Amino acid sequence: MKKLPLTILTIISSLALTACYSSGGDGGSTAIPKVDQGSPNTQKQNNGSPQGKNNNGTTSSKFFTAVNSAFGNKESTSLSGVILTANQDGAFKAANPQKNDDLEGLEIDGVKIALFRLKDTLSNAAVGKLKVLTSADIRDRQAKKLTGFVGSMPDVYGEKGKPQSKTDFSAIRYGVAIIDGVSHPFVQGFLTPETGNVTVQGEKYFPIERQGSFKYTGFAVYGSGSDYKQLNSEVIADFTNKKVKVNLTGDSTQLSFGGNIHGNTFSGISKDGIETKGAFYGSLARDVGGVFNHTKEGKNGAFGASNKLPDGTKVIEF
C-alpha cells in the first residue's frame, strides 16, 4: 500500500476538524475557536504609580483613604475640609475641622491655634504672601513648638481690620501647621452650596457654577517633615467640563495637577503621580483650595486661591 504524501494528510486532517466544529450532536453550529496569537496586552502598567490610579481620584491609596473620609461633611453651614497629618513612614491621618466653627482657629490633637488675630489683619500679615506661624499663635500657651504658614487675606482692610471687600479669601483658610516637627497641611472653610441658597454666618451663599471657566490666584505650601516652602498658585476651574487644574510655581519648583469636579469638591491624580483633594468655598465658588500628595517625591502640601475671574481656558487633562 502506498503512503499518502504528508501534504494530503494535512489537508484531510484540516477538513475533518472543520467538519467536527461545524456540526454538533444537537444539530446546532459551533464557531471554530480563535487562537490567541500573542496580541499585546492593552492594559497599562502601573510603573510605580499609586495603586488603582485613575483621573477620578477613586483609589485605595493611603492619601485618599484619609482625605475622603475627612471631606465627608459637604454642608455649607459648618466648617469643612481636612487637617492632614503626614507621618514619616508615608502614612496619613486626617481629621475634619467641622467641630470648630471658627474660621480663624485650628485645633490639632488638642492644640488650639489662632490663624489670624486682629493685629494680623491690621498689619496685612498675609496680603501678597502667607503669614508665618509661630508658637505665639498657640492659644492656650501649651509648651509646644509651632511653625508653618497660613493664608490668606483680602488686599484691602479698613478700620479695626474689617475687610472692605468680601470677594477674596473670605471663606477659606489653608496652609501647614508644624507642631513639634510633625507637619499638618490643612484647608478649611465654608463650602459653596451644591444647590439652592444657604445663609452662612449672616451671608447668603449662592450655589456653585454650572458652566464656564474661571481662573483663581493665591498661594501654596509644599514640603515634608518640618521643611515647607511657599509657592504661588493658579487654579483653573472648568465647570463646563467638570475639571480643575492647579499650577504651583516658585523657588525653582513647578507642579501641575488637578481633579474632576463632583458637586462642590474635586479629586484626582496627575500623570506625574500627584494626588489631590479639594473643594470650592464661599458664595458662587469664590474661593478654592485643597491638599495634595506628591507620591514620587514623598512631599505634600496645601493650596488656596481666590480673585475669581472669567477665563476661556478649557481643562481637558491634568
C-alpha positions in Angstrom: 0.0 0.0 0.0 1.3 3.4 -1.0 1.7 6.0 1.7 -0.1 9.3 1.1 2.0 12.3 0.9 2.3 14.4 4.1 0.6 17.4 2.4 -2.5 15.4 1.5 -2.7 14.0 5.1 -2.6 17.6 6.4 -5.5 18.7 4.2 -7.6 15.7 5.1 -7.0 16.4 8.8 -8.0 20.0 8.5 -11.2 19.1 6.7 -12.1 16.6 9.3 -11.5 19.1 12.1 -13.6 21.7 10.3 -16.5 19.2 9.9 -16.3 18.4 13.6 -16.6 22.1 14.7 -19.3 22.9 12.1 -21.8 20.3 13.3 -22.9 19.4 16.8 -24.8 16.5 18.3 -27.9 18.6 18.6 -27.8 19.9 15.1 -26.6 23.3 16.1 -23.4 25.0 15.0 -20.3 26.0 17.0 -17.7 28.5 15.8 -14.1 27.5 15.4 -12.2 28.5 18.5 -10.0 31.6 18.0 -6.4 31.1 19.0 -4.6 33.9 20.9 -1.7 34.8 18.6 0.0 36.7 21.4 -1.7 40.1 20.9 -0.3 42.8 23.1 -1.8 43.5 26.5 -3.7 46.8 26.2 -3.8 47.3 30.0 -1.4 50.0 31.1 1.3 49.0 33.5 1.4 50.7 36.9 5.1 51.8 36.7 5.2 52.5 40.3 2.3 55.0 40.3 -0.2 55.0 43.1 -2.3 51.8 43.4 -5.6 52.0 41.5 -4.6 55.2 39.7 -7.2 57.0 37.6 -8.3 60.5 36.9 -11.3 60.3 39.1 -9.3 60.1 42.3 -11.1 57.0 43.4 -8.2 55.0 44.6 -7.2 52.9 47.5 -4.1 54.9 48.3 -3.3 55.9 51.9 -3.8 59.6 50.9 -7.3 59.2 49.5 -8.4 56.8 52.2 -7.6 59.5 54.7 -8.9 62.6 53.0 -12.1 61.2 51.5 -13.4 60.4 54.9 -12.4 63.8 56.3 -14.3 65.5 53.5 -17.4 63.6 54.3 -19.3 66.7 55.5 -20.4 68.7 52.5 -22.7 71.1 54.2 -22.1 74.9 54.0 -23.2 75.9 57.4 -20.2 74.3 59.3 -16.5 74.2 58.5 -15.5 71.6 56.1 -12.1 70.4 54.8 -9.3 68.4 56.1 -6.4 68.6 58.6 -3.8 66.1 57.4 -1.1 64.5 59.5 1.8 63.3 57.3 3.9 60.6 59.0 7.5 59.9 58.1 6.5 56.3 57.0 4.2 57.7 54.3 1.0 57.1 56.2 -1.6 59.8 56.6 -4.2 60.6 59.2 -6.9 63.1 58.6 -9.5 65.0 60.6 -12.5 67.1 59.7 -12.5 70.6 61.2 -16.3 70.8 61.5 -16.3 70.6 65.3 -14.7 74.1 65.3 -16.9 76.9 63.9 -14.2 79.5 64.0 -12.6 80.1 60.5 -9.7 81.8 62.2 -9.0 78.9 64.6 -7.4 75.5 64.0 -7.3 72.6 66.5 -4.9 69.7 66.1 -4.7 67.0 68.7 -5.9 69.3 71.4 -3.5 72.2 70.4 -5.6 75.3 69.6 -4.0 77.7 67.1 -5.1 81.3 66.2 -4.6 81.6 62.5 -5.4 85.3 62.2 -5.6 87.8 65.0 -6.8 91.4 64.8 -3.2 92.6 64.8 -2.6 90.3 61.7 -5.4 91.9 59.8 -4.3 95.4 60.7 -0.8 94.7 59.6 -1.7 92.9 56.4 0.3 89.9 57.7 -1.0 87.7 54.8 -1.6 90.1 51.9 0.5 89.2 48.9 2.1 86.3 51.0 1.4 83.8 53.6 1.5 84.5 57.3 4.3 82.7 59.2 3.0 80.8 62.2 5.0 80.8 65.5 4.5 79.4 69.0 2.9 82.8 69.9 -0.1 81.7 67.9 -0.9 78.8 70.2 -4.0 80.0 72.1 -3.6 78.0 75.4 0.1 78.6 75.8 1.0 74.9 75.7 4.7 74.1 75.7 4.7 73.3 72.0 6.9 74.5 69.2 4.8 75.8 66.3 6.0 76.8 62.8 4.3 76.9 59.4 2.3 79.1 57.1 -1.4 80.2 56.8 -3.2 82.2 54.1 -4.8 84.4 53.0 -6.4 87.8 53.5 -8.2 90.3 51.2 -5.9 93.0 49.9 -7.8 96.0 51.4 -8.6 96.4 55.1 -10.4 99.2 56.8 -11.0 100.4 60.4 -10.3 97.7 63.0 -9.3 95.2 60.4 -12.8 94.9 58.9 -12.4 93.8 55.2 -13.6 96.3 52.6 -14.0 93.5 50.0 -15.6 90.2 50.8 -14.7 88.6 47.5 -11.2 87.3 48.3 -10.4 84.5 50.7 -13.4 85.3 52.9 -14.5 81.7 53.3 -11.2 79.7 53.3 -8.0 79.2 55.3 -5.2 76.9 54.2 -1.5 76.2 54.9 0.6 73.9 57.1 1.0 73.8 60.9 4.2 72.1 62.1 3.9 71.1 65.8 7.0 69.7 67.4 8.3 68.6 64.0 5.1 66.9 62.8 3.5 68.5 59.7 -0.2 69.1 59.2 -1.2 70.5 55.8 -4.8 71.8 56.1 -7.6 73.5 54.3 -10.9 74.6 55.9 -13.8 76.8 55.2 -17.5 77.2 54.4 -18.4 75.2 51.3 -20.2 76.5 48.3 -23.8 75.1 48.2 -24.3 72.4 45.6 -27.9 73.5 45.0 -30.1 76.3 46.4 -29.2 79.3 48.5 -27.9 79.0 52.1 -27.3 81.6 54.7 -23.8 81.2 56.3 -22.9 83.4 59.3 -25.3 86.1 58.1 -24.2 86.0 54.4 -26.3 84.4 51.6 -24.3 81.8 49.7 -25.4 81.1 46.1 -24.8 77.7 44.6 -21.8 76.5 42.6 -21.3 77.4 38.9 -22.7 75.0 36.3 -21.0 76.4 33.2 -17.9 78.4 32.3 -14.3 78.5 33.1 -12.7 80.7 35.8 -9.1 81.5 37.0 -8.1 81.9 40.6 -4.8 83.0 42.1 -3.2 82.6 45.5 -0.5 80.7 47.3 0.5 77.2 48.4 2.8 75.3 50.8 4.9 72.3 49.7 7.4 70.1 51.5 7.8 67.4 54.1 8.8 66.9 57.8 9.5 70.4 59.1 10.7 71.9 55.8 8.0 73.6 53.8 8.2 76.4 51.3 5.8 79.0 50.0 4.7 78.8 46.3 2.3 80.8 44.1 -0.9 79.1 43.0 -3.0 79.4 39.9 -6.2 77.3 39.6 -8.4 76.9 36.5 -11.9 75.6 37.3 -13.7 74.5 34.1 -17.3 73.9 35.3 -18.4 73.0 31.8 -16.1 70.0 31.6 -16.1 69.4 35.4 -12.4 69.6 35.8 -9.8 71.6 37.8 -6.2 72.2 37.0 -3.7 73.5 39.6 -0.4 75.1 38.8 2.2 75.8 41.5 5.3 77.8 40.9 8.2 79.5 42.7 11.5 78.8 44.4 12.7 76.6 41.4 9.6 74.5 41.8 6.9 73.8 39.2 4.0 71.4 39.9 0.8 70.7 37.9 -2.1 68.5 38.9 -5.8 68.5 39.1 -9.0 66.6 39.5 -12.6 66.0 38.4 -15.4 68.1 39.9 -18.1 66.3 41.9 -20.6 68.7 43.3 -18.6 71.2 45.4 -15.5 69.1 45.8 -12.9 67.7 43.4 -10.2 65.0 43.4 -7.8 63.3 41.0 -4.3 62.0 40.3 -2.0 63.7 37.7 0.2 61.8 35.2 3.1 62.7 37.5 1.6 60.9 40.4 0.3 63.9 42.4 -2.9 63.1 44.3 -5.2 66.0 45.3 -8.5 66.5 47.1 -10.1 69.9 47.4 -13.3 72.0 47.4 -15.0 75.3 46.5 -15.8 77.7 49.2 -17.9 80.8 49.6 -20.8 82.1 47.5 -20.7 81.1 43.8 -17.4 79.3 44.4 -15.4 82.5 45.2 -12.6 80.5 46.8 -10.9 77.2 46.1 -8.4 75.1 48.0 -7.2 71.7 48.8 -4.4 69.4 49.9 -2.1 67.3 47.8 0.5 64.5 47.9 3.4 64.0 45.5 3.9 60.2 45.6 7.2 60.3 43.6 8.8 63.0 45.8 7.5 62.0 49.1 6.2 65.5 49.7 2.8 67.1 50.3 1.1 70.4 50.8 -1.9 72.6 50.6 -3.1 75.4 48.3 -5.7 78.1 48.2 -6.8 80.6 45.6 -9.3 83.4 45.1 -9.7 86.6 43.0 -12.0 84.6 40.7 -12.1 85.9 37.1 -13.8 84.6 34.0 -11.3 82.6 31.8 -11.7 80.9 28.4 -9.3 78.0 29.2 -10.7 74.5 28.8 -9.3 71.9 31.1 -9.0 68.6 29.1 -6.5 66.7 31.2 -4.3 67.3 34.3 
